[in-house]
Amino acid sequence: MDRIVQSMKQQSRTRFLLFLFSISILILAAGLLFSLKWGQAQISWRTLYEALTYQGQDKNHLYIQTLRLPRTLTACIVGMLLALAGLLTQLATKNPLASPHVFGINAGASLAVVFGLLAVAELSIIGSMLFAFAGAAAGALLVWSLTGNEHKQYVRLALAGITVHFLLASLTEGLIILNQYSTESMIFWLVGSVNQAGWPEVRMILPFFLGSLLLLAVMLPSFRLLLIDDEIAAGLGQRVAVVRGIAVLLVLLMAGSAVAVCGPIGFVCLIVPHIARALAGSRMGVLVPLTALLGGSLLVYADLLSRMIAFPFESPVGIVTAVIGGPFFVYLARRKGGTNR
């Protein structure tokens, strides 16, 4: 009898997960279509179909193919990368309120790009990406070097990350203040935006996206160790520090490449893993793909909403994610504080 009940529960759980993934895929697909259709230029569904199938070459078709399509793909890829980076950060630090900010990635990339814009008269897109990724790597290495290999390493990691983040952010603000007449163009980037994303950005971020997903798939069984206590994992003969180090490397690849392309878009890393965990639980095989789908959806819809705020002008997508994420962060902080009392 118990086996029958257990089997029914398992079948019910499987059906729910299939339904959940189906809905998530449909939501993402609808967001991609809406993002391609709606904006400053009025596009019909027929024109959209012709543009996507390359059956027409007038200005509306070219507008979709060269502007909206790469922008939408970039938003989707960046949303997935940021959401997965947030999930790994929370697992690596064992802190449900953590994000890649903890590793100094966003602040390091921002400082490097601001410095690059001031040092180089006409910094190219590729140049700004290289500066951003180098800064993200430097920030992560600085945090990791301050962490050490002591017991409760994740506590030191969080403390070092917060310290480095505020240090680098202060330096960035100082550069902007001291050079306020030559840094107007970087303010838009610092908020986080996909407005200027084109096919070069897609080609730039795609290898990082595919490489990160491949490494994540290979390391997925090992990352389950991050769900349990370090002492228990070490007692089982597992090298927890190595697994955590690889998780940090993945966060660097994911969040660093995303920041390099679109700037430091906030709160996606924080919001999406919590939503996915609330819907699907903590099984990594389910949690990871659901987090990716929800992350892509969130940023695609946020980008779509950013076009409507001050229509016909466009706003940075970072403003939308901040408006959504701010209250959500306060809610999480209050809930976690209540459970710890």
Beta strands, then each sheet from edge to edge (+ up, - down):
end
